[in-house]
Each structure stands twice: as structure tokens, then as C-alpha cells.
């Protein structure tokens, strides 16, 4: 049996034996946990409690050490390793509530109050005596408590005094006033300004027959109240005084104990603002807040609602408060704590005056001292059912004194900062609205008929507003006041000018709401926020540190603070972003205040990113050294490169969108060399993963930058690698134009080997366009060129020529070429080229009908695809594997491989590969006796191949349809069209077609 004693010096008894609990801070950690047995206490809460002002850097490590020491002590004493449990970001003391003296005291006190109300006075007195016996002094006496525990100490002290007063009241009612006098005088110093205690003392003295003593006690109470609080005694004290002077029997009527009076059904009060009449959406948030509206643990319900400016926190809190009014009818209170605005935050003492006056407490009865004011506030709420909205809170310290100590009250706290408070419900962070909610809100503001008439324009309006409720309401109000405007007119205005300039009505603007969050930042926080506004994509803390020039630790602290203030959003995996409207606000500020340092900041960021990408490229299983080609300077922030974590393919995958945004940033800021060099460094990753849209996006920007700078080398490089994206998405003419341009520029620069390397890419373009003779001739010419030997360790002319040779049926020569490719790849340790050489060899074996050998080669290639994560050419490998399985009779395996190939081709946008997969899927479906499906797939292939002008797959689709039609004339026409294509290309399939047409081989 483990017992924890908090009422007095902290003690833990294991089987009756006290334990040694270590240093004061370590003891305080245990005290915090014991105040909430069975509940998680976060590390942040423990750190705030132990070091309220400035926690040391080692704060978290120290707390973990204290917890580990306490765990060892408890395990040694109890042989139970589950007493103190670490969970996620905090700790939990796994003890039943009744093992803590404070909880037993509270339970006994509540039970005694119920017995007293039922008139069972002796039983109530015994239970109160038992409850008071738990107290050995103030809560956690002797420990240097922090703000949370200090507030709890005040509440517990108030609860103890309430128990004493209740026992005194019971004794008076039992006819034992002398015991009541003794009880009150034992607490005299603490009861000096408590009118409830003074009432009991005077009444007890009067019941004893000590009229002079009762009058003297009244005079003493009056003098104390005047001296310390500047007020006269309350009505009940004055009434009792008059009764004693007049010897009136009314003086003998037992007044209610302030802490345990019977419900008096006070006049309900409602200070909530007018609810939003068109409140829409937020169903999940409302449900979460309404799910817990009462505690069975003797505590109030406290909900924390945080979110960015304009997200609708206040509207939500007021809406929920209105919903709770039926179950909390005594009072609905509201106060704006001015936590974020031009005015200073409302001090707790001033806030308490406002709230007490809302409850009807006369100004003269409100104590001057903060601790007495807190006690008075908590007594007023003790037996009321109240809902309280603390709006726009600045900090946890501001609201702690305003929280009630007992059940019956639901508190809704809103803030633009993330607050940390013990004993609260799970915080609710309010995000922007969903598209559907945003449209409903716009309709409620403007009128559903106007929105229904122009749904697309309405969707554009809410998108431009970033789905932010305040922005939507302001935009909607503007439209509502202009009946001649269409919704499209508003959408056009939002698209044509800065959105923030359009979002304002009278003195209420979105920019003003953001400013209220921005202004309280320190100078470093403001600068970081402004510079982050220059970049549109998600970022991590290393990138933030590079952009701002800050040490990483300082950047982490600053970004965390911006997240806590909801100026920056945390997305996932330690990634961050700015809401579109917040980013626009930050960017405008930056252009006003940081214009002179924006270029230097972006140069630092781009330098870090380029070096990070070059390091990550080393994990791509590619022997080609992009670093040697680009020859960058030494990195300016090697410390950030070391801290960025594992830089490899996974990092490149995670940063895909951000890295494309970096090229955009460099292009827009005129940092042209950085733009094309970064694009070039990204090409291999994008190409291997089949991200051809990203290649086009980044390399078009890189090319524009190179052209703007007149950089011939950059123009040639971007043209060549941009051509790869056009080729893979079947825009063959543009691909050919770009390759020709790139080769010509390198010849102009006098670099013949690089020009030859680029010209070799034309062979693939010729192959896709059905110009196989040109492809073979070009490949052979390049291999014979004197400049070829220095072009590359693994020349791309080899696989390109091999593909063309395979297509025209020169299989032996194709095998020699692909074997040479494989040999050079193995010698150079190049996994990328090894993988593709294996795949190409497998494709030749398929054409040679050597199915088992083909499967072995293709499986080896696919194994390397899995190992490296490279998707390039996986489509072709799987399709060829399906062909081999079909001819071996493994139709299910064949169909699965064709479908995988088709899915991969659709995902990457390779339309020629889609057409090939559709044609081979159809051929396998024919063997599986699914002719209708086969015909549909051939037609899809024909439509797609015709659209992209890919003659080989057109011919295959036509030949396939000829075998599936029941009309001989139509079949003949299909075969004739296919034969014309195949004759022009010179591929082996023409021979089978001539046989089917009854013609002699040409």
C-alpha cells in the first residue's frame, strides 16, 4: 500500500515506511504528479513549474533525471515498476485517487456537506473531523512551488477553511457553540477577512450568551475590513449585529456557510456577447467541447481553444457557451482578456473585478488583495452552475487565477497561443474551415441564392480567403453590400490585387488581426517571421536557420514560438508552413523592412539546399558525379548540413515540393546561377522516380534563369535535361528541338564530348517517333566519333542504340551492345545503369522467345528497382515480364504484371508506356478468353498512341483489333493500316502481318 501526503510536507509511505524523495525540485515533480494521480502531466508543465521564469537548457534532461530517480525509489520500495510511468511527452503517477490525502480530504468534506444538508449533524461532524485530521499544514509545505501549484495551494487553503467553517456551523446547530468558537479562533489569522468565518464566530459567541464578546468580535471584523479592504461589513454581518443589539431572535437563525450553503437559486445572469446568428461548420469541434461538461473528480471543466487570428475561436466558444446555458443556468460570463491587441492584457486582478461584478457582487465587497479576491471569486462559484468564457488570453499565467477550484463551472479559454495548464481537457487547435464549411459560411453572409448561382466563383473566393472564417466574413460582407456585383466580380478582384487589401470592413481587417499576433514578438521573432514570408513552400528548421542566418538552436526556439502563437503552422514530420494570408502579410512586411537583406538571406538558403541535394544524390546508386559537373563553392553552413539528418533519397522524397519551390525562389529573385544549378542537381532523383512534371517545372525555370543571365552553359544543360521530361510525356518534337539546341550550344562552347553525349539522346527520340533507321545510324555514328571515348564512362549512346536495334529485330547486335553496357556499369559500380542493362537484356530475350532467361534478367532488374526505389523503366520491365509469363501459361501472373505496368505509367504520365501496357494486357486477355476486354484495351491503346503520334503502338493496337473483329473487311483494313506503319518503321512485326494478308515477304 502506497500513501501520498500532500497536506503539509510532502511524504510518501510505502507499507507505512516513509521514503527518501531527494532534492526539493525532485520532490516537487512528485508533488505535481500526485496532484493529478492517474493523469498525464506533460514535460512542459513540469518545466514551467520548476523554472517559472527562465528554464535552463538542461531543464528537460533534469526533469527526466528527477523522474528516473523517483521511479527507482518507488520500484525499490513497492516492487512495482508501474507506479511512475513515462508516457509520450510526460509522466503519470499510477495510483488510485484515494491513496492521496488531498483526495480523501475532499471526498470526506463533500460527504459531510451532504449529511449536514440532510440534518444528520453527528455523522457530518465525525466526517469533517476525519477530513480535517488529514491536514498537517499548507499544501506541499516547505517546497518552492511554481505558479500552478501556488494557485492550487490557495484553493486547498480555501477548501480547508471552508471545512472548518462547516464544522463550526454544525457544532452551533448541535448546541455546542463553545466548540465552534474554538474552531474559528484556531484559524483566526486566516479568517480575519473572511466574513463567513466572522459571522460564525459572532453567532457562536451570541449563542454562548457572550453578548459583549459578540459585539467586540463585530467591531474587530469591521475594523479589519475597513483597514485592509476599505469596505464596510456585508449585509449579513450588519443584520446579525442589529439583531444582537436588539436581542432579536433572528440573530439565532443559522446563516448559510459561504462554502456549503444550500442552493439559493441566484438570479441568472448572462454576459455572453450576441451569438453569431449564422454559425456554421465546426461540428467536430463543437462535439468535442460538449462531450465533457462536468467532472466527477471535484474539478471544473476547462477547455483550451487555440488557433490563428481569424479562425473563429470566439464565435465557437460563444456558440458552445450558449449551448451549455441550459445545463449551467446560474450564470454565463464573458471577458475579453485583450491578450493580443494594441491594449495591454487585462491583469488577473482587474479581470476578477469584472467577473465578480458580472455575478452581482457589489464593488465594496470585492477584496483588494489578489489572493483574497481569488478566494472570493471561487466561493461565489462554489454552488453555482456557470459557463465562463475567457476570451483572447495572453498566457497561462493570466488565466490561472481566474479558474474556479470546484465543480459546476465549464470554462472556455480562447487564445492565439498554445497554453499549458494542468487538469484541463485536451486542447483544441482550431484550423481553417473545410471547403464545404467555407462555402456555407459565405452563403450565410451573402445569401445562398447568389452562391448557388455561381458555385465555381464562390469556390474561388473562399480559396483566395484561405478558408479563414474572418476573411470569408469580410469578403462576404463586401459582396453583400454591393448587390450589383456578381460573385465572380469579387473573385476577380481577389485574384487581381493583394487579397489582404480587399479584406476589410470599417476598422476590422484581416491584416489587423494578424498584426495583433505579430506585434508582441521580440525583434528576432519578427525578423524570422518576415523572412519566412518570402517563401511559399513548407520548410524545416534547418532551412529556417539557413534563411535567417541564425544558429540552429535559436531558429528552433523562434519557430516554436511562432507555432505557439499560430503565426506558423506545424504540418507533419517536423515540417512547417505559413497560411497563405499570413504569408502574404509577412511578405509585405518583409518588403517594407528587410528589402536590403532579402537577397543575402535567400543566397544562404539556396547554398544550403544545393549542398544538401548534392549530398543526398550520393545515395542514388548512380556513379555520375553531379558535384564535379557543377563544381560548387564550399558550403556556407556546414553545421546545418550535419544537423539536417540523413540526407539521401528519403530526404529528397520528403522535400520534393520544397526543393521545386527553391528553384522558383531563385528564379524570382534573379539568382539565376543558383536556379539552374539547383534544377540540374535535382534531375537524377526526379527522373529515377518518374517525376516528369517536376522536371518540367524546375527546368523551365532554370532555363529561363540561364537565358536571362546569358549563360550558354546553363542554357545547354537545362535544354538537354528538360528534353527528357518532354520525351517521357510523349512531346517528341519539343524534345528533339531541345536536344538539338543543347548539342549546338555545347559545340559553340567548344565541348565536343558533351555535345556528343547530348546528341545521343536524339536516338531515343527517333525511336519513339518510329524513325528507327535514323536512330540506329545516329547511335553508330556517335560510337565511331573520335570524341566519343572521352564523353562518359558509361555512354548513353549504348543503351539508346541497343533499343533501336531491338526494335528493328537485330537481336544479336542488340545483345552485344547491352552486354557492353552491363559490363561498363558493373566496372564502374553504377547500380542505375546495371539495373537498366539487365532490363534491356531481358527485353531482347523476350523478343527471342527465351522466356525463362528473360524472366531471370527482368527479376534481377526489378530487384534493383526495389532496392534503390528507382521507378524509371520499371513500367517496361514489368510489361516484358508479363509477356514472358503469358507465353509460359502463367496468365494470372501475366495480368498482374501488365496491370502494375499500366498503373505505374499512368502515375508517371508516360503515355507511350501506357499504350504499350494496354496492348500487351489485351494480348494476354485474348489468351485468357476475355476477348471483349481485350478489344477495349486495344482501342484505348490506339486512341492514346494516335494522340501522342507513337506509330509502333498504333500499329500493334491495329494488328490486335484485326484479330478480334468478326468483320473480315474491317480486319483487313486494320491489318493494312498496321502494315503501312510497320513497313515504314522496318520492324519484324511486318512479316507476320504480310503472312496474315497472304502476301509474300517484302
TIVEXNU-548219 format. One record per residue (C-alpha): x negated, y, z. Coordinates in steps of 0.25 Angstrom, whole numbers, padded with zeros to 4 digits, always signed. Layout:
N
XYZ/...
//
This chain:
1002
+0000+0000+0000/-0006+0013-0004/-0001+0026+0002/-0004+0040-0002/-0002+0052+0007/-0001+0066+0001/+0006+0074+0012/-0007+0078+0019/-0021+0074+0016/-0021+0064+0004/-0022+0050+0009/-0021+0036+0002/-0019+0024+0011/-0021+0010+0005/-0015+0000+0015/-0015+0011+0026/-0030+0013+0023/-0034+0028+0019/-0042+0029+0006/-0054+0038+0004/-0050+0046-0008/-0062+0054-0012/-0064+0069-0015/-0053+0080-0013/-0051+0080-0029/-0051+0065-0029/-0040+0065-0018/-0032+0076-0026/-0032+0067-0038/-0026+0056-0030/-0016+0066-0023/-0011+0071-0037/-0009+0057-0041/-0001+0053-0028/+0008+0065-0030/+0013+0058-0042/+0012+0043-0039/+0015+0034-0051/+0014+0046-0061/+0003+0050-0071/-0006+0062-0066/-0014+0068-0078/-0028+0071-0078/-0025+0085-0082/-0016+0087-0069/-0027+0081-0060/-0038+0090-0066/-0029+0102-0065/-0026+0099-0050/-0041+0096-0047/-0046+0108-0054/-0035+0118-0056/-0044+0130-0061/-0056+0125-0069/-0057+0110-0070/-0072+0105-0072/-0076+0098-0085/-0076+0085-0077/-0062+0087-0072/-0056+0075-0079/-0068+0066-0076/-0067+0070-0061/-0053+0066-0061/-0055+0053-0067/-0066+0050-0057/-0057+0054-0045/-0046+0045-0051/-0056+0033-0053/-0061+0035-0038/-0047+0035-0033/-0043+0023-0041/-0055+0015-0035/-0051+0019-0021/-0037+0015-0023/-0041+0002-0030/-0050-0002-0019/-0040+0001-0008/-0028-0005-0015/-0034-0015-0025/-0024-0009-0035/-0030-0004-0047/-0017+0003-0052/-0015+0013-0041/-0022+0025-0048/-0020+0023-0063/-0026+0031-0075/-0016+0033-0086/-0019+0041-0098/-0023+0055-0094/-0020+0054-0080/-0018+0045-0067/-0007+0039-0060/-0006+0034-0045/+0001+0021-0046/+0008+0021-0032/+0023+0021-0028/+0028+0035-0025/+0031+0031-0010/+0017+0028-0008/+0014+0043-0007/+0018+0050+0005/+0024+0062-0002/+0034+0054-0010/+0038+0047+0003/+0040+0060+0010/+0048+0066-0002/+0057+0053-0002/+0060+0054+0013/+0063+0069+0012/+0073+0067+0001/+0079+0055+0008/+0080+0064+0021/+0087+0075+0014/+0098+0066+0008/+0100+0060+0022/+0101+0074+0028/+0112+0078+0018/+0120+0065+0021/+0119+0069+0036/+0110+0057+0040/+0101+0066+0048/+0094+0056+0057/+0090+0048+0045/+0086+0061+0038/+0077+0065+0049/+0070+0052+0050/+0067+0052+0035/+0062+0067+0036/+0053+0064+0048/+0047+0052+0040/+0045+0061+0028/+0038+0072+0036/+0029+0062+0042/+0022+0060+0028/+0017+0074+0029/+0003+0076+0034/+0000+0090+0028/+0001+0097+0015/+0001+0088+0002/-0014+0083-0001/-0019+0092+0011/-0034+0095+0010/-0035+0093-0005/-0038+0105-0014/-0025+0103-0023/-0023+0109-0036/-0010+0117-0042/-0001+0105-0044/-0004+0099-0030/-0003+0112-0023/+0011+0114-0029/+0015+0100-0024/+0009+0103-0011/+0018+0115-0010/+0030+0107-0014/+0027+0096-0004/+0025+0106+0007/+0039+0112+0004/+0045+0098+0004/+0039+0095+0018/+0044+0108+0023/+0058+0104+0017/+0057+0091+0024/+0054+0098+0038/+0066+0107+0036/+0075+0096+0032/+0071+0088+0045/+0073+0101+0053/+0087+0103+0047/+0091+0088+0050/+0086+0090+0065/+0094+0102+0066/+0106+0095+0061/+0103+0084+0071/+0104+0093+0082/+0089+0093+0084/+0085+0108+0081/+0072+0107+0090/+0066+0097+0081/+0070+0106+0069/+0063+0118+0076/+0050+0109+0078/+0050+0105+0063/+0051+0119+0058/+0041+0125+0067/+0031+0114+0064/+0032+0119+0049/+0033+0134+0054/+0021+0139+0045/+0026+0133+0033/+0041+0136+0036/+0038+0151+0039/+0044+0156+0025/+0054+0144+0023/+0068+0150+0026/+0073+0136+0026/+0064+0132+0038/+0067+0145+0045/+0082+0142+0044/+0080+0128+0050/+0071+0134+0062/+0081+0145+0065/+0093+0136+0065/+0086+0125+0073/+0082+0136+0084/+0096+0141+0084/+0101+0126+0086/+0092+0125+0097/+0098+0137+0104/+0086+0145+0102/+0093+0158+0096/+0081+0167+0099/+0071+0157+0093/+0080+0156+0080/+0081+0171+0079/+0066+0172+0081/+0064+0162+0070/+0073+0170+0061/+0065+0183+0064/+0052+0175+0061/+0057+0170+0048/+0062+0183+0044/+0049+0190+0047/+0041+0179+0039/+0050+0180+0027/+0048+0195+0027/+0033+0195+0029/+0030+0184+0019/+0041+0185+0009/+0046+0199+0010/+0061+0193+0011/+0072+0192+0021/+0077+0179+0026/+0087+0172+0017/+0102+0171+0019/+0102+0158+0027/+0092+0163+0037/+0099+0176+0039/+0112+0169+0040/+0106+0160+0051/+0101+0172+0058/+0114+0179+0059/+0121+0166+0064/+0111+0165+0075/+0112+0180+0079/+0128+0178+0079/+0127+0164+0085/+0135+0159+0073/+0137+0145+0071/+0133+0146+0057/+0119+0146+0062/+0121+0132+0065/+0124+0127+0051/+0113+0119+0045/+0107+0127+0033/+0102+0118+0022/+0088+0115+0021/+0081+0122+0010/+0075+0109+0005/+0087+0100+0008/+0099+0108+0007/+0111+0101+0001/+0114+0105-0014/+0121+0119-0013/+0124+0119-0028/+0118+0133-0031/+0124+0141-0041/+0118+0136-0055/+0108+0146-0061/+0104+0146-0076/+0092+0154-0080/+0089+0146-0093/+0088+0154-0106/+0098+0153-0116/+0097+0139-0123/+0093+0138-0137/+0107+0136-0144/+0101+0129-0156/+0091+0120-0148/+0087+0108-0158/+0078+0097-0158/+0068+0092-0147/+0077+0080-0144/+0065+0072-0139/+0060+0084-0130/+0074+0086-0124/+0076+0071-0121/+0062+0071-0114/+0065+0083-0105/+0079+0078-0102/+0074+0063-0099/+0068+0067-0086/+0077+0078-0078/+0076+0072-0064/+0065+0065-0055/+0067+0055-0045/+0054+0058-0039/+0057+0071-0031/+0051+0080-0042/+0057+0090-0052/+0056+0086-0067/+0046+0095-0074/+0045+0095-0089/+0034+0102-0097/+0037+0106-0111/+0025+0112-0119/+0023+0116-0133/+0018+0126-0143/+0024+0140-0144/+0038+0140-0151/+0040+0125-0149/+0053+0127-0141/+0049+0123-0127/+0058+0134-0120/+0070+0130-0129/+0068+0115-0126/+0067+0118-0111/+0079+0127-0110/+0087+0117-0118/+0083+0105-0109/+0086+0114-0097/+0100+0117-0102/+0102+0102-0104/+0098+0100-0089/+0107+0111-0083/+0118+0101-0081/+0109+0092-0072/+0102+0103-0066/+0113+0113-0063/+0108+0121-0052/+0098+0130-0060/+0092+0131-0074/+0080+0140-0072/+0070+0146-0083/+0058+0155-0082/+0048+0159-0093/+0034+0158-0087/+0028+0166-0098/+0017+0156-0100/+0014+0160-0114/+0016+0175-0118/+0012+0189-0116/+0016+0190-0102/+0009+0183-0091/+0014+0170-0086/+0024+0170-0075/+0017+0167-0061/+0024+0156-0053/+0027+0165-0042/+0035+0174-0052/+0042+0163-0058/+0047+0157-0045/+0053+0170-0042/+0061+0170-0055/+0065+0155-0053/+0069+0158-0039/+0077+0170-0043/+0084+0161-0054/+0088+0152-0043/+0095+0164-0036/+0084+0165-0025/+0084+0180-0020/+0071+0187-0023/+0070+0190-0008/+0070+0175-0004/+0058+0171-0014/+0045+0170-0007/+0033+0178-0010/+0022+0167-0009/+0021+0158-0021/+0021+0145-0013/+0034+0149-0005/+0040+0153-0018/+0037+0139-0024/+0043+0133-0011/+0056+0142-0012/+0057+0138-0027/+0056+0123-0024/+0066+0124-0013/+0076+0131-0022/+0075+0120-0032/+0075+0109-0022/+0090+0105-0023/+0094+0111-0036/+0095+0105-0049/+0087+0114-0058/+0081+0115-0072/+0069+0124-0073/+0063+0129-0086/+0049+0135-0084/+0046+0141-0098/+0033+0145-0104/+0024+0140-0093/+0009+0145-0094/+0003+0134-0085/+0006+0123-0075/+0001+0132-0064/+0012+0142-0068/+0023+0131-0066/+0019+0122-0055/+0024+0132-0044/+0038+0133-0052/+0040+0118-0051/+0050+0112-0041/+0046+0102-0031/+0058+0093-0031/+0068+0086-0040/+0080+0092-0046/+0073+0102-0056/+0069+0100-0070/+0058+0109-0075/+0055+0112-0089/+0042+0119-0091/+0038+0124-0105/+0024+0129-0109/+0015+0131-0121/+0004+0124-0113/+0003+0110-0109/+0006+0110-0094/+0001+0099-0084/+0010+0097-0072/+0011+0085-0063/+0024+0078-0060/+0030+0083-0074/+0037+0075-0085/+0029+0072-0097/+0026+0085-0104/+0034+0088-0117/+0026+0095-0128/+0035+0101-0138/+0031+0100-0152/+0037+0107-0164/+0050+0102-0170/+0052+0091-0180/+0057+0095-0194/+0071+0091-0191/+0071+0099-0177/+0065+0111-0184/+0076+0111-0195/+0087+0110-0185/+0081+0122-0177/+0080+0130-0190/+0095+0127-0193/+0099+0131-0179/+0092+0144-0181/+0096+0147-0195/+0109+0139-0198/+0110+0125-0203/+0117+0129-0216/+0104+0137-0220/+0095+0126-0217/+0103+0115-0223/+0104+0123-0236/+0088+0124-0237/+0082+0112-0230/+0069+0112-0237/+0067+0127-0234/+0071+0124-0219/+0061+0113-0218/+0050+0123-0223/+0054+0133-0213/+0053+0124-0201/+0040+0118-0207/+0034+0132-0208/+0038+0135-0194/+0030+0123-0190/+0043+0117-0184/+0041+0126-0172/+0054+0130-0165/+0051+0144-0163/+0046+0146-0177/+0059+0140-0182/+0068+0148-0174/+0061+0161-0178/+0061+0157-0193/+0075+0153-0192/+0079+0166-0185/+0073+0174-0196/+0081+0166-0206/+0094+0167-0198/+0093+0182-0198/+0091+0182-0213/+0103+0176-0219/+0099+0179-0234/+0086+0171-0232/+0086+0156-0237/+0078+0146-0228/+0069+0145-0240/+0066+0160-0239/+0061+0158-0225/+0053+0146-0229/+0047+0155-0240/+0043+0166-0230/+0037+0156-0220/+0029+0150-0232/+0024+0163-0237/+0019+0170-0225/+0013+0166-0211/+0024+0159-0204/+0022+0166-0191/+0025+0179-0197/+0039+0174-0201/+0042+0168-0187/+0047+0179-0178/+0059+0186-0173/+0059+0199-0165/+0047+0197-0155/+0048+0182-0156/+0037+0175-0165/+0030+0162-0166/+0017+0169-0167/+0020+0176-0153/+0024+0162-0147/+0010+0157-0152/+0003+0170-0146/+0008+0167-0133/+0001+0154-0133/-0012+0160-0139/-0014+0172-0130/-0016+0165-0117/-0028+0157-0123/-0042+0161-0120/-0051+0166-0131/-0057+0153-0135/-0044+0146-0135/-0038+0158-0144/-0050+0157-0154/-0049+0142-0155/-0034+0143-0158/-0036+0153-0168/-0047+0145-0176/-0039+0133-0175/-0028+0140-0183/-0037+0141-0195/-0036+0126-0197/-0023+0119-0202/-0026+0104-0199/-0027+0096-0186/-0040+0097-0178/-0048+0091-0167/-0056+0097-0156/-0070+0095-0163/-0064+0103-0175/-0059+0114-0166/-0073+0115-0159/-0079+0116-0173/-0070+0126-0178/-0071+0135-0165/-0086+0132-0162/-0082+0128-0148/-0089+0117-0140/-0080+0105-0141/-0076+0105-0126/-0072+0119-0127/-0064+0116-0140/-0057+0104-0133/-0053+0113-0121/-0048+0124-0130/-0040+0115-0140/-0034+0108-0127/-0029+0121-0122/-0023+0125-0136/-0016+0112-0136/-0011+0114-0121/-0006+0128-0126/+0001+0121-0138/-0007+0130-0148/-0013+0117-0153/-0006+0104-0155/-0013+0091-0152/-0009+0081-0162/-0016+0067-0161/-0029+0061-0159/-0035+0074-0153/-0031+0082-0165/-0025+0096-0164/-0017+0105-0173/-0010+0119-0173/+0004+0120-0176/+0006+0127-0190/+0011+0140-0184/+0001+0140-0173/-0010+0138-0183/-0005+0150-0191/-0005+0158-0178/-0019+0154-0175/-0024+0156-0189/-0018+0170-0189/-0025+0174-0176/-0038+0168-0181/-0038+0176-0194/-0036+0189-0185/-0046+0185-0174/-0056+0175-0180/-0057+0178-0195/-0072+0181-0193/-0075+0167-0187/-0065+0158-0195/-0076+0155-0206/-0086+0151-0195/-0076+0142-0188/-0072+0135-0200/-0086+0133-0204/-0089+0126-0191/-0077+0117-0192/-0080+0113-0207/-0094+0110-0204/-0090+0101-0192/-0079+0094-0201/-0089+0092-0213/-0099+0085-0204/-0089+0077-0197/-0083+0072-0210/-0097+0068-0215/-0100+0060-0202/-0086+0053-0204/-0090+0050-0218/-0101+0041-0213/-0090+0031-0208/-0084+0029-0222/-0093+0018-0226/-0098+0026-0238/-0113+0027-0242/-0111+0040-0249/-0117+0051-0241/-0108+0064-0242/-0116+0071-0232/-0128+0070-0241/-0120+0076-0253/-0114+0087-0244/-0127+0090-0236/-0120+0098-0225/-0128+0106-0214/-0130+0101-0200/-0116+0101-0193/-0114+0113-0184/-0106+0106-0173/-0113+0092-0171/-0107+0092-0157/-0093+0091-0163/-0097+0080-0173/-0102+0072-0161/-0089+0075-0153/-0079+0072-0165/-0079+0057-0162/-0081+0046-0172/-0082+0053-0186/-0078+0043-0196/-0067+0038-0205/-0057+0038-0194/-0060+0053-0191/-0059+0057-0206/-0045+0050-0206/-0041+0057-0194/-0046+0071-0199/-0041+0069-0213/-0031+0081-0213/-0040+0090-0205/-0052+0087-0214/-0044+0091-0226/-0040+0104-0218/-0055+0107-0216/-0057+0107-0231/-0045+0116-0233/-0050+0125-0222/-0064+0126-0228/-0057+0130-0242/-0048+0140-0236/-0059+0147-0228/-0068+0147-0240/-0079+0138-0234/-0080+0131-0248/-0092+0122-0246/-0086+0116-0233/-0073+0114-0240/-0078+0105-0252/-0089+0098-0244/-0079+0094-0233/-0070+0089-0244/-0081+0081-0250/-0085+0075-0237/-0070+0070-0235/-0069+0064-0249/-0074+0050-0246/-0065+0048-0234/-0053+0053-0242/-0056+0044-0254/-0058+0032-0246/-0045+0033-0238/-0037+0037-0251/-0034+0051-0246/-0034+0057-0260/-0025+0069-0256/-0035+0073-0246/-0046+0072-0256/-0038+0081-0266/-0034+0091-0255/-0048+0093-0249/-0056+0092-0262/-0047+0102-0269/-0050+0112-0258/-0065+0108-0259/-0065+0110-0274/-0058+0124-0272/-0069+0128-0262/-0080+0123-0271/-0074+0131-0283/-0072+0143-0274/-0087+0143-0270/-0092+0139-0284/-0099+0127-0278/-0101+0118-0290/-0105+0106-0281/-0093+0107-0273/-0084+0108-0285/-0090+0096-0291/-0089+0088-0278/-0075+0092-0276/-0071+0089-0290/-0076+0075-0290/-0070+0071-0277/-0057+0078-0280/-0056+0070-0292/-0055+0057-0284/-0042+0061-0278/-0036+0064-0291/-0041+0051-0297/-0035+0043-0285/-0022+0050-0287/-0022+0048-0302/-0024+0062-0307/-0035+0057-0317/-0036+0069-0326/-0039+0078-0314/-0049+0068-0308/-0056+0068-0321/-0057+0083-0322/-0063+0084-0308/-0073+0073-0310/-0078+0079-0324/-0079+0093-0317/-0087+0087-0305/-0097+0080-0314/-0099+0092-0323/-0101+0101-0310/-0112+0091-0305/-0119+0091-0319/-0118+0106-0319/-0125+0105-0305/-0136+0096-0311/-0132+0084-0303/-0130+0073-0313/-0129+0061-0303/-0118+0067-0296/-0111+0071-0309/-0112+0056-0314/-0106+0051-0301/-0094+0060-0303/-0093+0057-0317/-0092+0042-0313/-0079+0046-0307/-0073+0048-0320/-0074+0033-0323/-0063+0031-0313/-0054+0042-0319/-0056+0036-0333/-0052+0022-0327/-0039+0027-0320/-0035+0034-0333/-0037+0022-0341/-0050+0027-0348/-0057+0014-0345/-0067+0015-0357/-0071+0029-0352/-0072+0024-0338/-0082+0013-0342/-0090+0022-0351/-0092+0033-0341/-0096+0023-0330/-0106+0016-0339/-0112+0030-0343/-0113+0035-0329/-0120+0022-0325/-0130+0024-0336/-0133+0038-0334/-0147+0042-0329/-0142+0050-0318/-0133+0039-0312/-0144+0032-0304/-0144+0044-0294/-0130+0046-0294/-0126+0037-0282/-0130+0025-0274/-0116+0019-0278/-0111+0026-0291/-0096+0027-0292/-0099+0024-0307/-0100+0009-0304/-0086+0007-0298/-0080+0016-0307/-0086+0009-0319/-0082-0005-0313/-0067-0001-0312/-0067+0003-0327/-0074-0010-0331/-0064-0018-0323/-0052-0011-0329/-0057-0014-0344/-0060-0028-0340/-0075-0028-0340/-0075-0036-0327/-0090-0041-0327/-0096-0027-0329/-0086-0022-0318/-0091-0033-0309/-0105-0029-0311/-0102-0014-0309/-0094-0017-0296/-0105-0027-0290/-0115-0016-0292/-0106-0006-0285/-0105-0016-0274/-0120-0019-0273/-0123-0004-0272/-0112-0002-0262/-0118-0013-0253/-0132-0008-0255/-0128+0006-0250/-0119+0001-0239/-0107+0008-0245/-0095+0001-0240/-0085+0010-0248/-0092+0006-0261/-0093-0008-0257/-0078-0009-0254/-0075-0003-0268/-0085-0012-0275/-0078-0024-0269/-0064-0019-0273/-0069-0017-0287/-0075-0031-0288/-0062-0037-0283/-0054-0029-0293/-0063-0035-0304/-0061-0049-0299/-0046-0047-0299/-0047-0044-0314/-0056-0056-0316/-0045-0064-0308/-0055-0069-0298/-0045-0068-0287/-0052-0074-0275/-0065-0066-0277/-0057-0053-0279/-0049-0055-0266/-0062-0057-0259/-0068-0044-0265/-0055-0036-0262/-0054-0041-0248/-0068-0036-0245/-0065-0023-0251/-0053-0022-0242/-0060-0026-0230/-0069-0014-0232/-0057-0005-0234/-0052-0009-0221/-0066-0008-0214/-0068+0006-0220/-0054+0012-0220/-0056+0016-0235/-0044+0015-0243/-0050+0019-0257/-0047+0008-0267/-0040-0001-0257/-0028+0000-0265/-0035-0006-0277/-0041-0017-0269/-0028-0021-0263/-0021-0021-0276/-0032-0030-0282/-0031-0039-0270/-0016-0041-0273/-0019-0045-0287/-0028-0056-0283/-0018-0061-0273/-0007-0061-0283/-0015-0070-0292/-0018-0079-0281/-0003-0080-0278/-0004-0073-0265/+0007-0064-0268/+0011-0058-0254/-0004-0054-0252/-0004-0048-0266/+0009-0040-0264/+0004-0035-0251/-0009-0030-0257/-0002-0023-0268/+0007-0016-0259/-0005-0012-0250/-0012-0006-0262/+0001+0001-0266/+0003+0007-0252/-0012+0012-0252/-0011+0018-0266/+0002+0026-0262/-0005+0030-0249/-0017+0036-0256/-0010+0041-0268/-0017+0033-0278/-0007+0031-0289/-0015+0023-0299/-0017+0013-0287/-0002+0013-0284/+0001+0010-0299/-0009-0002-0298/-0004-0007-0285/+0011-0007-0291/+0007-0014-0304/-0001-0025-0296/+0011-0026-0286/+0020-0028-0297/+0012-0039-0303/+0012-0047-0290/+0027-0045-0289/+0028-0051-0302/+0021-0064-0297/+0030-0063-0285/+0042-0064-0294/+0047-0050-0290/+0048-0044-0304/+0057-0032-0301/+0048-0027-0290/+0036-0029-0300/+0043-0021-0311/+0046-0009-0301/+0031-0009-0297/+0026-0009-0311/+0036+0003-0315/+0031+0010-0303/+0016+0008-0307/+0020+0012-0321/+0026+0025-0317/+0015+0028-0307/+0004+0025-0317/+0010+0033-0328/+0012+0045-0319/-0003+0045-0316/-0008+0041-0330/-0014+0028-0326/-0014+0019-0338/-0019+0006-0333/-0008+0005-0322/+0002+0010-0332/-0002-0002-0341/-0001-0012-0330/+0013-0007-0326/+0018-0008-0340/+0012-0022-0342/+0018-0027-0329/+0032-0021-0333/+0031-0028-0346/+0031-0042-0339/+0043-0038-0330/+0053-0033-0340/+0063-0042-0347/+0064-0034-0359/+0054-0039-0370/+0053-0026-0377/+0051-0018-0364/+0040-0027-0360/+0033-0026-0374/+0034-0010-0373/+0027-0011-0359/+0016-0020-0364/+0014-0011-0376/+0012+0001-0367/+0003-0007-0357/-0005-0012-0369/-0007+0002-0374/-0013+0007-0361/-0022-0005-0359/-0027-0005-0373/-0031+0010-0371/-0038+0006-0358/-0044-0006-0363/-0040-0015-0350/-0039-0030-0351/-0024-0030-0348/-0022-0027-0363/-0026-0041-0367/-0014-0047-0359/-0005-0037-0364/-0008-0040-0378/-0006-0055-0375/+0008-0052-0370/+0011-0043-0382/+0006-0055-0391/-0006-0047-0397/-0020-0051-0399/-0031-0045-0390/-0036-0031-0395/
//
